[in-house]
Amino acid sequence: MRCTSPLCPAYLLLALVQLRGALGQTTLQGNDCTAAGAYTLCQNLWGASTGVGSQTTTLNSASGNSVSWETKYTWANSPNNVKSYPNVYHNTAKGMQLRDIVSAPTSWQWRYQSASNDLAADVSYDIWFGVPQSGDPASPASSYEIMIWLSDRGGYVTGYDWQTPHILTDVRRVGGIGSTIVQNLQIAGHTWNLKHGPNSNWDVFSFITAEGDITNFNADLNDFFQYLIDKQGVAESQYIQAIQTGTEPFTGSADLVIDNFSVDVSTQEDATTTSSPIPSSTTTTSHTRTSSETTSSGSTATAYSSAPASSTHTATTTTTSDAPAAQSSGGTTADTGTTRNEGGGQCRLTQPSAGSLKRRGKRSWVSRMFR
């Protein structure tokens, strides 16, 4: 039967909304967040005012510790500025001291359904450490921001240095904060270039893929944590304050689909409370992590390993002069030409304050030319 009533389009729209709700889909408009199982999904349009464009983020499904979502965006202008950080934030995988973590398994399968040729964006973890057990990302409670970039897409721009003067060409506008301190670092079965630099009151370590997009990532985040403790001076007394994953677009258009993401953190206390007592005659089995690295000078450092058989972590390391202080929070770091504007903090279900949406001061390669 054909509907001839003027109300028919409204009924059809209501039916579509109800169907989408039945399928577990929720689309966010504006600077909104929504519950997503073990996670919170946020648009986080922290840098949108620096450009022009639009963005929507859709929760496809959430079950247990797994979540699937999608974000579509188009951004232009201010090519050196991050426009947003659509992301999921784990609600309970936090509050653990690094020394107590046994494992932090994660799995992330994602793809670009479409992407413009001029797309400049990363796909990244954003993990926050701090001295207090709890604290908002990018706040006075933050000591470290740990980024793991599974994608690093960005064009090159041409500028003019009035101090020299000369034309700057092939300046990459997407990249981690600070300078590259380790190249060809092998962790979790992949190769990374590690950048380090200060921002506000916290330090930033960015593990940037050196092998192109990693669209099927399965790893133990604790391998990265132990490397930072063993080789980069991060104190094992630090607490995980937040684990976020998402994308930071600069310019361009994309439809990014996260088919599946999951993360968990297990501590020694978890193992004690969930396992049967081990007889005194039984020997626990340890596991070994290995990693090799090439420093920025080109030399290869000794591979290290850690074997936490119970509560003791041991490591054999080669100390390098580029290891930062455990909690450096100021000063400037020489930049190698790779610059990246700094992203936004976690958007909560409640409306955040204006200050909580800005986690890093905006810097660009242009501004540094006039220092």
Summary of the structure (lengths in Angstrom):
residues: 371
radius of gyration: 22.0
end to end distance: 72.1
largest distance: 80.8
contacts: 1168
relative contact order: 0.21
helix: 13%
strand: 44%
